[in-house]
Amino acid sequence: MTLLASSATEHRTLTMTLFGVFVAATLVITVWAGRQNRSASDFYAGGRGFTGFQNGLAISGDYMSAASFLGIAGLIALNGYDGFLYSIGFLVAWLVALLLIAEPLRNSGRFTMADVLAFRMRQRPVRTAAGISTIVVSIFYLLAQMVGAGALVALLLGVTGDGAKRWTILAVGALMIIYVVIGGMKGTTWVQIVKAVLLIAGAALMTVLVLAKYHFNPSELLGAAASASGKGAAFLEPGLKYGATNTSKLDFISLGIALVLGTAGLPHILVRFYTVPTAKTARKSVLWAIGIIGVFYLMTLALGFGAAALVGRSGMVAVEGKTPSGNTAAPLLAEQLGGGTGSTGGAIMLAVISAVAFATILAVVAGLTLASSASFAHDLYANVIRRGKASEKEEVRSAKWAAVAIGAVAIVLSLYAGKLSTAALVALAFAVAASANLPTLLYSLFWKRFTTAGAVSSVYAGLISSVVLVVFSPVLSGAKNSLFQGVDFHWFPLENPGLVSIPIGFLAGWLGTLLSAERPDPEKYAELEVRSLTGLGAH
Amino acid sequence: MDSPPITTGPTEVQLIDDSEEFRTLRRSFRSFAFPVTIGFVLWYLLYVLLSCYAPGLMRAKVIGHINVALVLGLLQFATTFAIAAWYARYADRRIDPAATAIREAHGAVVHAPRESAE
C-alpha cells in the first residue's frame, strides 16, 4: 500500500515536471512568435511562410487529437475491430481534402472558410452562416478534447472527485487562450509541430514495446488481445459494437460517412491551408499529413490491441468505473509496458505518455480556438457587424477577445460533458462539419449556378439538422451511457446524425439555389475558377 | 476588401476562363479529381457495408489470427497512400505546368496582391 502510494507520488511529480517543461517551452515559442506578429495575415495565417513539411506536421498535430490517441486506442481496446473503423475513416477522409479542397481553398480564400463561400455571394448572409457553423463545430471538438483532459487527470492523480478535473479543464482552457492571444497562428503552428513530433515519438516507442512482447508477430498480438478480451475471435471481427441490431448497423454506416466527409469541412484544418505560400505547398502539406497520420493510425491499431491484451477491460474499469469510455487505455498500456503498476519503469512510462497526451490536447484546443476566433473576427465582426469598415487592428483585437469568450464557453460546457467518449464527441463534430460545411464548399467551388440562397440554406439546414438530431439521439438521453440519466427525450435512433443530415445539407444547397430568383454572377465565377486553379490573384 | 478586384477590366478574367489553355487545365484537373473521388468513396463504402452485412466473409481467416476484415482495413490504408502518390505525380506533370503557364502569361496584366500591401 505504501509502495503504491509512493510510486503514485513519484510518477505524479514526474508527469507534472515533464508537462511543465512542455508548457514552458511552448510559452517561449508563443512569446517569440507573438513578437513577430504585425499584420492580420501574421495573426491569422502565420505570415503564410511555412513549408509543406512544416505545415504537414502541423496539420497532423491539429488532427491527431486526444480522440485519436486516447479515444481510438480505447475504442479498439474495448470493442476490438469496430474501433478500427474510426482510423480508416479519419485517414481516407484526407483524400477529399487533397483532391477537392486544399488547393482551391488556398488560392481563393484569405483567412477563413467563409472567404471562399463569400467570393461570389453576398457577404453578410454567407459569412454569418459560415461563422456560426465554424464556431459550433469547433465547440463540439473542443468539448471532446477537454473531456479527454479531465479523464487523464483523474487517472494521473488517482482521484475520482470532480475538483481535480475542474482545475485541469480550467488550466487547459487558460493555456489555450494564452497561446492564441499571444502567439496567433505562427505560435500555434509551432506548438502543433512540437506536439506532433512528441506524439509520434511516444506512439512509436509504445508500438515497438508492444510488438516486442509478441515477437514482432502481429498475429500473436491479435490472438493475445482476442483471448484476453474474453470474446475470442469475435473481438477481431466487425460487429462487436455496431453489429448487434439493424439500428446499430445503420449507426455504423452513418459514422463511416460522417468521418470520411467531415475532415474537409473542419474549420481548424481548413485554416491550415492558408499558412503556406502557394497551392502547390498546400498540396505538399496534405501529402505529408496523409503519410504521418496514416502511420500514426497504424500504430494506434497496435496500441489498441496491445491495451486489450495487457490492460484489458478490467484494468480500465478499475480506473474509470463501471462503464469505461476507454480514454485511459493508452496511458495504462504505457504503465504496463514500463513494468506494471508500482514499478519505477511503469511510473516513468505513464508519466511520459500522459505528458504527451496533455501536450496533444493542449495543442489541438489552441488550434480550434484560433480557427473559431478567426472566423468570429474576420467573418462576423469585420464583415457582418462592421460591414467591412473595421481596421485590421480592430479585427485582430476582436479575434483575441473572441478567443477568450469561446475558450470560456468551452470550459463551462466541458465541466458538464465529462462522461462522454472523446472519440464519439469528435465523431459528432465531424458529422456537423460534413453536413454544414462540406456541401456548400463543394458547390461554391465547382457549381457555376450556385447562389447565396443556396449557400445559406445549405449551411443552416446541415447545421440545424445535425445538431437537432444529436440532441434527440441516445447520446443525450435514453441510453445506458447517455449524458443525462433518468430522463428520456430521444426519438432519433442513431448516435451519429450523418446519414440523414449530410444528404439534407447537400439537398438544401441544391434546392435553395433552384428555388431562388437570384442570378449567379458569371464573371465572379470565372474569376473564382481561374484563381482557384491557377493562383492568379491569390493572396 | 476581401477579394481585391483584379486590376484589369472585368472581361480579362472571363477571357482567360474561356481560353483553350484554361479549359484544358480545368479538364485535366476535373477528369482526375472527380472520378477518383467517386471511386475511393465507393470503395470505402463497400468496406463499411461489408463490415456490417457480410460477417461470414469478414471473419474468414487469412493467416493465423489475421482475417479478411483486417486485410480489407489495411487495404484502405494502402489505397489511400497510393491515390495520394498518384495525384502528386499527376499534378506535377499535368496541372502545375499548365497553371504556371497561364499565370505567367497573364501575371503582367493580372497583378497578384502582395501580403505586405494589405
Interface residues (C-beta under 8 A of the other chain):
Chain A: S39 A40 S41 G47 R48 Y81 F84 L85 I88 G89 L91 V92 W94 L95 V96 L98 L99 L100 R110 D115 A118 F119 Q123 N217 P218 S219 E220 L222 G223 A226 A233 L236 E237 P238 G239 Y242 G243 K249 F252 I253 G256 I257 V260 K280 R283 V286 L287 I290 G291 G294 Y297 L298 N383 G388 E392 P522 E523 A526 E527 E529 V530 L533 T534 G535 L536 G537 A538 H539
Chain B: M1 D2 S3 P4 I6 P10 V13 Q14 I16 D17 D18 F22 L25 R26 F29 F32 A33 V36 T37 F40 V41 Y44 L45 Y47 V48 L49 S51 C52 Y53 P55 M58 R59 I63 G64 H65 I66 N67 A69 L70 G73 Q76 F77 T80 F81 I83 A84 A85 Y87 A88 A91 D96 A99 I102 R103 H106 G107 V110 H111 A112 P113 E115 S116 E118
